[in-house]
């Protein structure tokens, strides 16, 4: 597995692996719905068998508590198949 | 608007703009379903108000006719709200 990485003290990034495109797309949708509920939108890179999330707070162009909360909630979406 | 760009004769890339996250997520899903139907999967970069598609043929690590067909079909998904 992979862990969250803090890049340049500016954003959080994590790569998730999946066995196919469908499951990566499903996770993208769960994270997308979470983003709409939270009013906090990550960048989502979706490819065959993987999703990379990048999270930061656009208003300050850096990290706030909201980003770490979103990261934790994104991980929870993995277990909600 | 933006057009398809052919990068390094290796892949096709296009940026689509949307007025919000929801419409970008919806387009991601339409392209994702197209990918599953075609058995040809682009990389999809989804962010607030935009989607960037990157298309190439992994088997030859370059462009084939399938990529141009997929690009045209991806554009058609824009008009299927």
Backbone of each chain as nested JSON, in Angstrom:
{
  "chains": [
    {"id": "A", "residues": [
      {"number": 1, "name": "UNK", "atoms": {"N": [0.815, -1.208, 0.0], "CA": [0.0, 0.0, 0.0], "C": [0.848, 1.258, 0.0]}},
      {"number": 2, "name": "UNK", "atoms": {"N": [0.147, 2.362, -0.089], "CA": [0.807, 3.661, -0.113], "C": [0.29, 4.477, 1.061]}},
      {"number": 3, "name": "UNK", "atoms": {"N": [1.018, 5.519, 1.404], "CA": [0.592, 6.41, 2.471], "C": [0.41, 7.813, 1.92]}},
      {"number": 4, "name": "UNK", "atoms": {"N": [-0.222, 8.648, 2.72], "CA": [-0.31, 10.057, 2.376], "C": [1.079, 10.666, 2.438]}},
      {"number": 5, "name": "UNK", "atoms": {"N": [1.402, 11.481, 1.458], "CA": [2.67, 12.204, 1.445], "C": [2.353, 13.701, 1.501]}},
      {"number": 6, "name": "UNK", "atoms": {"N": [3.149, 14.41, 2.254], "CA": [3.008, 15.861, 2.339], "C": [4.082, 16.473, 1.449]}},
      {"number": 7, "name": "UNK", "atoms": {"N": [3.655, 17.118, 0.371], "CA": [4.59, 17.582, -0.652], "C": [4.86, 19.082, -0.475]}},
      {"number": 8, "name": "UNK", "atoms": {"N": [6.108, 19.446, -0.249], "CA": [6.515, 20.856, -0.162], "C": [5.685, 21.631, 0.858]}},
      {"number": 9, "name": "UNK", "atoms": {"N": [5.194, 20.952, 1.887], "CA": [4.301, 21.585, 2.874], "C": [3.15, 22.328, 2.2]}},
      {"number": 10, "name": "UNK", "atoms": {"N": [2.808, 21.9, 0.987], "CA": [1.789, 22.602, 0.2], "C": [0.544, 21.771, -0.065]}},
      {"number": 11, "name": "UNK", "atoms": {"N": [0.735, 20.483, -0.34], "CA": [-0.431, 19.632, -0.566], "C": [-0.182, 18.219, -0.084]}},
      {"number": 12, "name": "UNK", "atoms": {"N": [-1.298, 17.501, 0.118], "CA": [-1.253, 16.086, 0.472], "C": [-1.505, 15.27, -0.784]}},
      {"number": 13, "name": "UNK", "atoms": {"N": [-0.813, 14.156, -0.893], "CA": [-0.977, 13.324, -2.086], "C": [-0.975, 11.86, -1.691]}},
      {"number": 14, "name": "UNK", "atoms": {"N": [-1.872, 11.083, -2.3], "CA": [-1.877, 9.642, -2.056], "C": [-2.296, 8.896, -3.307]}},
      {"number": 15, "name": "UNK", "atoms": {"N": [-1.599, 7.79, -3.557], "CA": [-1.952, 6.922, -4.676], "C": [-2.659, 5.679, -4.14]}},
      {"number": 16, "name": "UNK", "atoms": {"N": [-3.806, 5.367, -4.727], "CA": [-4.569, 4.168, -4.389], "C": [-4.513, 3.205, -5.572]}},
      {"number": 17, "name": "UNK", "atoms": {"N": [-4.259, 1.933, -5.302], "CA": [-4.229, 0.919, -6.365], "C": [-5.516, 0.103, -6.385]}},
      {"number": 18, "name": "UNK", "atoms": {"N": [-5.954, -0.252, -7.579], "CA": [-7.157, -1.074, -7.765], "C": [-6.889, -2.135, -8.818]}},
      {"number": 19, "name": "UNK", "atoms": {"N": [-7.674, -3.224, -8.798], "CA": [-7.408, -4.323, -9.738], "C": [-7.927, -4.063, -11.151]}},
      {"number": 20, "name": "UNK", "atoms": {"N": [-8.67, -2.972, -11.344], "CA": [-9.205, -2.692, -12.671], "C": [-9.654, -1.23, -12.761]}},
      {"number": 21, "name": "UNK", "atoms": {"N": [-10.179, -0.846, -13.922], "CA": [-10.635, 0.532, -14.111], "C": [-11.924, 0.797, -13.355]}},
      {"number": 22, "name": "UNK", "atoms": {"N": [-12.843, -0.18, -13.389], "CA": [-14.159, 0.005, -12.783], "C": [-14.051, 0.384, -11.307]}},
      {"number": 23, "name": "UNK", "atoms": {"N": [-13.216, -0.33, -10.563], "CA": [-13.108, -0.037, -9.128], "C": [-12.435, 1.318, -8.882]}},
      {"number": 24, "name": "UNK", "atoms": {"N": [-11.529, 1.701, -9.766], "CA": [-10.913, 3.032, -9.65], "C": [-11.955, 4.12, -9.933]}},
      {"number": 25, "name": "UNK", "atoms": {"N": [-12.811, 3.866, -10.922], "CA": [-13.889, 4.822, -11.236], "C": [-14.886, 4.912, -10.081]}},
      {"number": 26, "name": "UNK", "atoms": {"N": [-15.227, 3.782, -9.496], "CA": [-16.157, 3.777, -8.352], "C": [-15.583, 4.592, -7.191]}},
      {"number": 27, "name": "UNK", "atoms": {"N": [-14.301, 4.413, -6.904], "CA": [-13.673, 5.174, -5.818], "C": [-13.674, 6.673, -6.156]}},
      {"number": 28, "name": "UNK", "atoms": {"N": [-13.418, 6.995, -7.414], "CA": [-13.468, 8.397, -7.853], "C": [-14.837, 9.001, -7.552]}},
      {"number": 29, "name": "UNK", "atoms": {"N": [-15.88, 8.226, -7.804], "CA": [-17.239, 8.723, -7.534], "C": [-17.499, 8.895, -6.046]}},
      {"number": 30, "name": "UNK", "atoms": {"N": [-17.023, 7.957, -5.238], "CA": [-17.232, 8.107, -3.797], "C": [-16.493, 9.344, -3.273]}},
      {"number": 31, "name": "UNK", "atoms": {"N": [-15.266, 9.543, -3.748], "CA": [-14.504, 10.72, -3.321], "C": [-15.151, 11.998, -3.883]}},
      {"number": 32, "name": "UNK", "atoms": {"N": [-15.681, 11.904, -5.095], "CA": [-16.354, 13.062, -5.692], "C": [-17.597, 13.467, -4.906]}},
      {"number": 33, "name": "UNK", "atoms": {"N": [-18.382, 12.478, -4.474], "CA": [-19.579, 12.788, -3.678], "C": [-19.177, 13.354, -2.322]}},
      {"number": 34, "name": "UNK", "atoms": {"N": [-18.115, 12.796, -1.73], "CA": [-17.579, 13.34, -0.476], "C": [-17.176, 14.803, -0.663]}},
      {"number": 35, "name": "UNK", "atoms": {"N": [-16.52, 15.09, -1.768], "CA": [-16.066, 16.464, -2.047], "C": [-17.248, 17.428, -2.114]}},
      {"number": 36, "name": "UNK", "atoms": {"N": [-18.32, 16.992, -2.767], "CA": [-19.499, 17.862, -2.867], "C": [-20.131, 18.06, -1.491]}},
      {"number": 37, "name": "UNK", "atoms": {"N": [-20.196, 16.993, -0.682], "CA": [-20.77, 17.125, 0.662], "C": [-19.939, 18.058, 1.531]}},
      {"number": 38, "name": "UNK", "atoms": {"N": [-18.604, 17.931, 1.434], "CA": [-17.708, 18.692, 2.304], "C": [-17.464, 20.113, 1.782]}},
      {"number": 39, "name": "UNK", "atoms": {"N": [-17.8, 20.334, 0.493], "CA": [-17.451, 21.61, -0.111], "C": [-15.943, 21.801, -0.185]}},
      {"number": 40, "name": "UNK", "atoms": {"N": [-15.238, 20.684, -0.361], "CA": [-13.769, 20.723, -0.406], "C": [-13.365, 19.74, -1.498]}},
      {"number": 41, "name": "UNK", "atoms": {"N": [-12.723, 20.227, -2.541], "CA": [-12.53, 19.424, -3.752], "C": [-11.065, 19.121, -4.025]}},
      {"number": 42, "name": "UNK", "atoms": {"N": [-10.713, 17.846, -3.988], "CA": [-9.344, 17.463, -4.348], "C": [-9.201, 17.413, -5.862]}},
      {"number": 43, "name": "UNK", "atoms": {"N": [-7.972, 17.351, -6.34], "CA": [-7.731, 16.934, -7.713], "C": [-7.696, 15.403, -7.696]}},
      {"number": 44, "name": "UNK", "atoms": {"N": [-8.3, 14.786, -8.693], "CA": [-8.41, 13.33, -8.751], "C": [-7.838, 12.841, -10.076]}},
      {"number": 45, "name": "UNK", "atoms": {"N": [-6.748, 12.088, -10.019], "CA": [-6.163, 11.522, -11.243], "C": [-6.581, 10.064, -11.325]}},
      {"number": 46, "name": "UNK", "atoms": {"N": [-7.387, 9.757, -12.336], "CA": [-7.954, 8.419, -12.514], "C": [-7.325, 7.77, -13.728]}},
      {"number": 47, "name": "UNK", "atoms": {"N": [-6.766, 6.585, -13.535], "CA": [-6.243, 5.815, -14.659], "C": [-6.582, 4.351, -14.416]}},
      {"number": 48, "name": "UNK", "atoms": {"N": [-6.274, 3.483, -15.364], "CA": [-6.576, 2.06, -15.214], "C": [-5.874, 1.55, -13.95]}},
      {"number": 49, "name": "UNK", "atoms": {"N": [-6.671, 1.131, -12.947], "CA": [-6.099, 0.521, -11.76], "C": [-5.508, 1.467, -10.739]}},
      {"number": 50, "name": "UNK", "atoms": {"N": [-5.697, 2.766, -10.921], "CA": [-5.178, 3.675, -9.889], "C": [-5.946, 4.986, -9.827]}},
      {"number": 51, "name": "UNK", "atoms": {"N": [-5.902, 5.571, -8.634], "CA": [-6.419, 6.919, -8.409], "C": [-5.382, 7.653, -7.56]}},
      {"number": 52, "name": "UNK", "atoms": {"N": [-5.02, 8.854, -7.971], "CA": [-4.141, 9.695, -7.164], "C": [-4.935, 10.917, -6.712]}},
      {"number": 53, "name": "UNK", "atoms": {"N": [-5.007, 11.13, -5.4], "CA": [-5.677, 12.311, -4.853], "C": [-4.636, 13.346, -4.446]}},
      {"number": 54, "name": "UNK", "atoms": {"N": [-4.928, 14.585, -4.783], "CA": [-4.095, 15.716, -4.354], "C": [-5.019, 16.709, -3.665]}},
      {"number": 55, "name": "UNK", "atoms": {"N": [-4.67, 17.063, -2.441], "CA": [-5.554, 17.86, -1.596], "C": [-4.811, 19.082, -1.069]}},
      {"number": 56, "name": "UNK", "atoms": {"N": [-5.398, 20.239, -1.246], "CA": [-4.883, 21.45, -0.59], "C": [-6.014, 22.463, -0.498]}},
      {"number": 57, "name": "UNK", "atoms": {"N": [-5.763, 23.532, 0.244], "CA": [-6.774, 24.57, 0.409], "C": [-6.444, 25.713, -0.547]}},
      {"number": 58, "name": "UNK", "atoms": {"N": [-7.294, 25.864, -1.564], "CA": [-7.006, 26.824, -2.625], "C": [-6.917, 28.253, -2.076]}},
      {"number": 59, "name": "UNK", "atoms": {"N": [-7.77, 28.56, -1.087], "CA": [-7.838, 29.937, -0.59], "C": [-6.497, 30.436, -0.059]}},
      {"number": 60, "name": "UNK", "atoms": {"N": [-5.751, 29.533, 0.607], "CA": [-4.452, 29.962, 1.141], "C": [-3.295, 29.35, 0.355]}},
      {"number": 61, "name": "UNK", "atoms": {"N": [-3.637, 28.573, -0.697], "CA": [-2.623, 27.886, -1.499], "C": [-1.673, 27.09, -0.603]}},
      {"number": 62, "name": "UNK", "atoms": {"N": [-2.264, 26.366, 0.34], "CA": [-1.466, 25.542, 1.244], "C": [-2.375, 24.642, 2.053]}},
      {"number": 63, "name": "UNK", "atoms": {"N": [-1.856, 24.117, 3.137], "CA": [-2.583, 23.121, 3.915], "C": [-3.275, 23.718, 5.144]}},
      {"number": 64, "name": "UNK", "atoms": {"N": [-4.513, 23.266, 5.362], "CA": [-5.243, 23.619, 6.585], "C": [-5.79, 22.324, 7.187]}},
      {"number": 65, "name": "UNK", "atoms": {"N": [-6.411, 22.457, 8.358], "CA": [-6.98, 21.278, 9.018], "C": [-7.981, 20.564, 8.104]}},
      {"number": 66, "name": "UNK", "atoms": {"N": [-8.724, 21.321, 7.299], "CA": [-9.723, 20.735, 6.396], "C": [-9.107, 19.688, 5.477]}},
      {"number": 67, "name": "UNK", "atoms": {"N": [-7.866, 19.899, 5.089], "CA": [-7.214, 18.963, 4.166], "C": [-6.952, 17.62, 4.829]}},
      {"number": 68, "name": "UNK", "atoms": {"N": [-6.535, 17.664, 6.079], "CA": [-6.244, 16.419, 6.798], "C": [-7.537, 15.667, 7.118]}},
      {"number": 69, "name": "UNK", "atoms": {"N": [-8.59, 16.43, 7.413], "CA": [-9.903, 15.806, 7.624], "C": [-10.368, 15.143, 6.334]}},
      {"number": 70, "name": "UNK", "atoms": {"N": [-10.211, 15.858, 5.213], "CA": [-10.644, 15.283, 3.939], "C": [-9.845, 14.024, 3.614]}},
      {"number": 71, "name": "UNK", "atoms": {"N": [-8.549, 14.041, 3.883], "CA": [-7.69, 12.873, 3.618], "C": [-8.191, 11.655, 4.392]}},
      {"number": 72, "name": "UNK", "atoms": {"N": [-8.533, 11.872, 5.658], "CA": [-9.018, 10.76, 6.481], "C": [-10.349, 10.24, 5.94]}},
      {"number": 73, "name": "UNK", "atoms": {"N": [-11.231, 11.147, 5.545], "CA": [-12.539, 10.734, 5.027], "C": [-12.401, 10.037, 3.669]}},
      {"number": 74, "name": "UNK", "atoms": {"N": [-11.442, 10.466, 2.863], "CA": [-11.211, 9.805, 1.577], "C": [-10.805, 8.349, 1.804]}},
      {"number": 75, "name": "UNK", "atoms": {"N": [-9.927, 8.12, 2.765], "CA": [-9.525, 6.743, 3.084], "C": [-10.728, 5.898, 3.478]}},
      {"number": 76, "name": "UNK", "atoms": {"N": [-11.666, 6.507, 4.205], "CA": [-12.853, 5.761, 4.639], "C": [-13.703, 5.299, 3.447]}},
      {"number": 77, "name": "UNK", "atoms": {"N": [-13.648, 6.022, 2.337], "CA": [-14.441, 5.642, 1.158], "C": [-13.981, 4.3, 0.58]}},
      {"number": 78, "name": "UNK", "atoms": {"N": [-12.743, 3.918, 0.872], "CA": [-12.2, 2.646, 0.38], "C": [-12.982, 1.467, 0.928]}},
      {"number": 79, "name": "UNK", "atoms": {"N": [-13.493, 1.622, 2.136], "CA": [-14.144, 0.509, 2.817], "C": [-15.647, 0.491, 2.621]}},
      {"number": 80, "name": "UNK", "atoms": {"N": [-16.129, 1.325, 1.724], "CA": [-17.583, 1.409, 1.53], "C": [-17.977, 0.907, 0.149]}},
      {"number": 81, "name": "UNK", "atoms": {"N": [-17.53, -0.265, -0.203], "CA": [-17.878, -0.854, -1.516], "C": [-19.337, -1.269, -1.529]}}
    ]},
    {"id": "B", "residues": [
      {"number": 1, "name": "UNK", "atoms": {"N": [-12.661, 27.695, -25.925], "CA": [-12.563, 26.243, -25.95], "C": [-11.14, 25.781, -26.197]}},
      {"number": 2, "name": "UNK", "atoms": {"N": [-10.981, 24.483, -26.05], "CA": [-9.661, 23.898, -26.257], "C": [-9.765, 22.856, -27.365]}},
      {"number": 3, "name": "UNK", "atoms": {"N": [-8.644, 22.47, -27.922], "CA": [-8.614, 21.439, -28.95], "C": [-7.754, 20.276, -28.48]}},
      {"number": 4, "name": "UNK", "atoms": {"N": [-7.87, 19.172, -29.191], "CA": [-6.977, 18.06, -28.938], "C": [-5.569, 18.456, -29.34]}},
      {"number": 5, "name": "UNK", "atoms": {"N": [-4.603, 18.101, -28.508], "CA": [-3.193, 18.339, -28.817], "C": [-2.497, 16.987, -28.923]}},
      {"number": 6, "name": "UNK", "atoms": {"N": [-1.618, 16.89, -29.889], "CA": [-0.829, 15.666, -30.05], "C": [0.549, 15.942, -29.459]}},
      {"number": 7, "name": "UNK", "atoms": {"N": [0.856, 15.254, -28.351], "CA": [2.067, 15.559, -27.59], "C": [3.17, 14.561, -27.921]}},
      {"number": 8, "name": "UNK", "atoms": {"N": [4.275, 15.063, -28.45], "CA": [5.456, 14.221, -28.724], "C": [5.108, 13.007, -29.59]}},
      {"number": 9, "name": "UNK", "atoms": {"N": [4.086, 13.154, -30.434], "CA": [3.628, 12.032, -31.272], "C": [3.385, 10.783, -30.422]}},
      {"number": 10, "name": "UNK", "atoms": {"N": [3.109, 10.982, -29.125], "CA": [2.969, 9.864, -28.205], "C": [1.569, 9.745, -27.628]}},
      {"number": 11, "name": "UNK", "atoms": {"N": [0.948, 10.875, -27.297], "CA": [-0.413, 10.81, -26.774], "C": [-1.226, 12.03, -27.182]}},
      {"number": 12, "name": "UNK", "atoms": {"N": [-2.53, 11.859, -27.084], "CA": [-3.469, 12.955, -27.334], "C": [-3.909, 13.517, -26.001]}},
      {"number": 13, "name": "UNK", "atoms": {"N": [-4.074, 14.816, -25.939], "CA": [-4.465, 15.454, -24.687], "C": [-5.474, 16.556, -24.969]}},
      {"number": 14, "name": "UNK", "atoms": {"N": [-6.503, 16.639, -24.126], "CA": [-7.472, 17.733, -24.266], "C": [-7.987, 18.134, -22.897]}},
      {"number": 15, "name": "UNK", "atoms": {"N": [-8.117, 19.45, -22.703], "CA": [-8.694, 19.992, -21.472], "C": [-10.118, 20.459, -21.751]}},
      {"number": 16, "name": "UNK", "atoms": {"N": [-11.033, 20.018, -20.909], "CA": [-12.437, 20.44, -20.991], "C": [-12.749, 21.299, -19.773]}},
      {"number": 17, "name": "UNK", "atoms": {"N": [-13.417, 22.433, -20.006], "CA": [-13.815, 23.31, -18.902], "C": [-15.289, 23.118, -18.549]}},
      {"number": 18, "name": "UNK", "atoms": {"N": [-15.588, 23.222, -17.259], "CA": [-16.962, 23.095, -16.764], "C": [-17.216, 24.173, -15.713]}},
      {"number": 19, "name": "UNK", "atoms": {"N": [-18.492, 24.524, -15.496], "CA": [-18.79, 25.604, -14.544], "C": [-18.704, 25.184, -13.085]}},
      {"number": 20, "name": "UNK", "atoms": {"N": [-18.529, 23.907, -12.815], "CA": [-18.482, 23.447, -11.422], "C": [-17.882, 22.041, -11.36]}},
      {"number": 21, "name": "UNK", "atoms": {"N": [-17.786, 21.487, -10.145], "CA": [-17.223, 20.151, -9.964], "C": [-18.182, 19.072, -10.452]}},
      {"number": 22, "name": "UNK", "atoms": {"N": [-19.476, 19.259, -10.155], "CA": [-20.474, 18.238, -10.487], "C": [-20.457, 17.892, -11.976]}},
      {"number": 23, "name": "UNK", "atoms": {"N": [-20.436, 18.912, -12.813], "CA": [-20.474, 18.654, -14.259], "C": [-19.164, 18.004, -14.736]}},
      {"number": 24, "name": "UNK", "atoms": {"N": [-18.069, 18.353, -14.105], "CA": [-16.792, 17.706, -14.447], "C": [-16.828, 16.229, -14.033]}},
      {"number": 25, "name": "UNK", "atoms": {"N": [-17.418, 15.943, -12.865], "CA": [-17.548, 14.553, -12.399], "C": [-18.482, 13.765, -13.322]}},
      {"number": 26, "name": "UNK", "atoms": {"N": [-19.583, 14.403, -13.739], "CA": [-20.512, 13.73, -14.658], "C": [-19.811, 13.367, -15.973]}},
      {"number": 27, "name": "UNK", "atoms": {"N": [-19.036, 14.294, -16.506], "CA": [-18.312, 14.022, -17.751], "C": [-17.301, 12.891, -17.549]}},
      {"number": 28, "name": "UNK", "atoms": {"N": [-16.64, 12.893, -16.399], "CA": [-15.699, 11.815, -16.062], "C": [-16.402, 10.458, -16.115]}},
      {"number": 29, "name": "UNK", "atoms": {"N": [-17.615, 10.417, -15.588], "CA": [-18.371, 9.16, -15.612], "C": [-18.77, 8.747, -17.02]}},
      {"number": 30, "name": "UNK", "atoms": {"N": [-19.181, 9.713, -17.83], "CA": [-19.545, 9.358, -19.206], "C": [-18.333, 8.836, -19.965]}},
      {"number": 31, "name": "UNK", "atoms": {"N": [-17.183, 9.479, -19.775], "CA": [-15.956, 9.017, -20.444], "C": [-15.521, 7.668, -19.858]}},
      {"number": 32, "name": "UNK", "atoms": {"N": [-15.715, 7.489, -18.552], "CA": [-15.364, 6.219, -17.921], "C": [-16.194, 5.061, -18.456]}},
      {"number": 33, "name": "UNK", "atoms": {"N": [-17.499, 5.316, -18.626], "CA": [-18.363, 4.26, -19.179], "C": [-17.987, 3.968, -20.635]}},
      {"number": 34, "name": "UNK", "atoms": {"N": [-17.679, 5.014, -21.383], "CA": [-17.202, 4.837, -22.764], "C": [-15.934, 3.973, -22.781]}},
      {"number": 35, "name": "UNK", "atoms": {"N": [-15.033, 4.254, -21.869], "CA": [-13.765, 3.503, -21.797], "C": [-14.023, 2.021, -21.558]}},
      {"number": 36, "name": "UNK", "atoms": {"N": [-14.956, 1.725, -20.652], "CA": [-15.275, 0.328, -20.375], "C": [-15.912, -0.338, -21.595]}},
      {"number": 37, "name": "UNK", "atoms": {"N": [-16.8, 0.381, -22.281], "CA": [-17.437, -0.175, -23.488], "C": [-16.415, -0.442, -24.588]}},
      {"number": 38, "name": "UNK", "atoms": {"N": [-15.468, 0.505, -24.752], "CA": [-14.5, 0.415, -25.845], "C": [-13.318, -0.482, -25.493]}},
      {"number": 39, "name": "UNK", "atoms": {"N": [-13.157, -0.771, -24.194], "CA": [-11.957, -1.496, -23.771], "C": [-10.699, -0.687, -24.028]}},
      {"number": 40, "name": "UNK", "atoms": {"N": [-10.839, 0.647, -23.932], "CA": [-9.707, 1.551, -24.202], "C": [-9.791, 2.648, -23.153]}},
      {"number": 41, "name": "UNK", "atoms": {"N": [-8.778, 2.741, -22.297], "CA": [-8.901, 3.576, -21.099], "C": [-7.935, 4.755, -21.116]}},
      {"number": 42, "name": "UNK", "atoms": {"N": [-8.484, 5.965, -21.135], "CA": [-7.634, 7.153, -21.034], "C": [-7.23, 7.398, -19.587]}},
      {"number": 43, "name": "UNK", "atoms": {"N": [-6.256, 8.253, -19.383], "CA": [-6.057, 8.841, -18.07], "C": [-6.997, 10.047, -17.98]}},
      {"number": 44, "name": "UNK", "atoms": {"N": [-7.624, 10.201, -16.822], "CA": [-8.617, 11.272, -16.631], "C": [-8.206, 12.102, -15.424]}},
      {"number": 45, "name": "UNK", "atoms": {"N": [-7.888, 13.355, -15.648], "CA": [-7.549, 14.261, -14.537], "C": [-8.764, 15.129, -14.258]}},
      {"number": 46, "name": "UNK", "atoms": {"N": [-9.339, 14.928, -13.074], "CA": [-10.572, 15.622, -12.688], "C": [-10.256, 16.62, -11.588]}},
      {"number": 47, "name": "UNK", "atoms": {"N": [-10.643, 17.871, -11.803], "CA": [-10.489, 18.885, -10.757], "C": [-11.722, 19.783, -10.813]}},
      {"number": 48, "name": "UNK", "atoms": {"N": [-11.838, 20.717, -9.893], "CA": [-12.99, 21.615, -9.864], "C": [-13.059, 22.362, -11.203]}},
      {"number": 49, "name": "UNK", "atoms": {"N": [-14.143, 22.095, -11.98], "CA": [-14.33, 22.855, -13.213], "C": [-13.511, 22.411, -14.402]}},
      {"number": 50, "name": "UNK", "atoms": {"N": [-12.787, 21.294, -14.279], "CA": [-12.057, 20.843, -15.471], "C": [-11.805, 19.343, -15.466]}},
      {"number": 51, "name": "UNK", "atoms": {"N": [-11.664, 18.827, -16.678], "CA": [-11.242, 17.448, -16.897], "C": [-10.185, 17.473, -17.997]}},
      {"number": 52, "name": "UNK", "atoms": {"N": [-9.071, 16.798, -17.757], "CA": [-8.057, 16.647, -18.8], "C": [-7.972, 15.17, -19.166]}},
      {"number": 53, "name": "UNK", "atoms": {"N": [-8.168, 14.871, -20.443], "CA": [-8.041, 13.489, -20.922], "C": [-6.701, 13.302, -21.614]}},
      {"number": 54, "name": "UNK", "atoms": {"N": [-6.06, 12.186, -21.33], "CA": [-4.812, 11.806, -22.01], "C": [-5.025, 10.411, -22.566]}},
      {"number": 55, "name": "UNK", "atoms": {"N": [-4.813, 10.269, -23.853], "CA": [-5.144, 9.028, -24.551], "C": [-3.933, 8.514, -25.311]}},
      {"number": 56, "name": "UNK", "atoms": {"N": [-3.591, 7.252, -25.096], "CA": [-2.591, 6.607, -25.937], "C": [-2.81, 5.104, -25.873]}},
      {"number": 57, "name": "UNK", "atoms": {"N": [-2.112, 4.375, -26.736], "CA": [-2.229, 2.927, -26.766], "C": [-1.06, 2.324, -25.994]}},
      {"number": 58, "name": "UNK", "atoms": {"N": [-1.392, 1.75, -24.827], "CA": [-0.344, 1.277, -23.931], "C": [0.522, 0.194, -24.581]}},
      {"number": 59, "name": "UNK", "atoms": {"N": [-0.142, -0.665, -25.38], "CA": [0.575, -1.808, -25.951], "C": [1.783, -1.39, -26.788]}},
      {"number": 60, "name": "UNK", "atoms": {"N": [1.635, -0.294, -27.546], "CA": [2.762, 0.174, -28.373], "C": [3.401, 1.433, -27.789]}},
      {"number": 61, "name": "UNK", "atoms": {"N": [2.874, 1.898, -26.638], "CA": [3.365, 3.133, -26.017], "C": [3.381, 4.276, -27.037]}},
      {"number": 62, "name": "UNK", "atoms": {"N": [2.274, 4.399, -27.759], "CA": [2.168, 5.461, -28.763], "C": [0.747, 5.522, -29.291]}},
      {"number": 63, "name": "UNK", "atoms": {"N": [0.572, 6.176, -30.423], "CA": [-0.768, 6.422, -30.957], "C": [-1.16, 5.432, -32.041]}},
      {"number": 64, "name": "UNK", "atoms": {"N": [-2.411, 4.973, -31.962], "CA": [-2.983, 4.154, -33.019], "C": [-4.332, 4.758, -33.402]}},
      {"number": 65, "name": "UNK", "atoms": {"N": [-4.964, 4.179, -34.411], "CA": [-6.26, 4.685, -34.858], "C": [-7.272, 4.674, -33.713]}},
      {"number": 66, "name": "UNK", "atoms": {"N": [-7.182, 3.674, -32.812], "CA": [-8.115, 3.568, -31.688], "C": [-8.119, 4.833, -30.839]}},
      {"number": 67, "name": "UNK", "atoms": {"N": [-6.978, 5.49, -30.733], "CA": [-6.89, 6.69, -29.906], "C": [-7.682, 7.841, -30.518]}},
      {"number": 68, "name": "UNK", "atoms": {"N": [-7.604, 7.983, -31.813], "CA": [-8.325, 9.065, -32.474], "C": [-9.826, 8.804, -32.453]}},
      {"number": 69, "name": "UNK", "atoms": {"N": [-10.193, 7.534, -32.575], "CA": [-11.609, 7.171, -32.462], "C": [-12.104, 7.478, -31.052]}},
      {"number": 70, "name": "UNK", "atoms": {"N": [-11.303, 7.121, -30.049], "CA": [-11.722, 7.384, -28.668], "C": [-11.845, 8.889, -28.425]}},
      {"number": 71, "name": "UNK", "atoms": {"N": [-10.917, 9.666, -28.969], "CA": [-10.969, 11.128, -28.798], "C": [-12.279, 11.689, -29.356]}},
      {"number": 72, "name": "UNK", "atoms": {"N": [-12.664, 11.219, -30.527], "CA": [-13.902, 11.709, -31.146], "C": [-15.109, 11.308, -30.304]}},
      {"number": 73, "name": "UNK", "atoms": {"N": [-15.104, 10.083, -29.803], "CA": [-16.231, 9.615, -28.991], "C": [-16.272, 10.343, -27.647]}},
      {"number": 74, "name": "UNK", "atoms": {"N": [-15.13, 10.684, -27.094], "CA": [-15.1, 11.436, -25.835], "C": [-15.769, 12.797, -26.038]}},
      {"number": 75, "name": "UNK", "atoms": {"N": [-15.459, 13.453, -27.148], "CA": [-16.095, 14.748, -27.433], "C": [-17.608, 14.615, -27.494]}},
      {"number": 76, "name": "UNK", "atoms": {"N": [-18.079, 13.503, -28.057], "CA": [-19.53, 13.295, -28.169], "C": [-20.197, 13.205, -26.793]}},
      {"number": 77, "name": "UNK", "atoms": {"N": [-19.468, 12.76, -25.787], "CA": [-20.05, 12.644, -24.446], "C": [-20.423, 14.02, -23.872]}},
      {"number": 78, "name": "UNK", "atoms": {"N": [-19.803, 15.071, -24.383], "CA": [-20.112, 16.435, -23.926], "C": [-21.56, 16.801, -24.204]}},
      {"number": 79, "name": "UNK", "atoms": {"N": [-22.086, 16.28, -25.293], "CA": [-23.417, 16.681, -25.743], "C": [-24.51, 15.753, -25.236]}},
      {"number": 80, "name": "UNK", "atoms": {"N": [-24.159, 14.88, -24.308], "CA": [-25.143, 13.906, -23.824], "C": [-25.478, 14.137, -22.363]}},
      {"number": 81, "name": "UNK", "atoms": {"N": [-25.812, 15.379, -22.031], "CA": [-26.17, 15.713, -20.641], "C": [-27.532, 15.116, -20.299]}}
    ]}
  ]
}
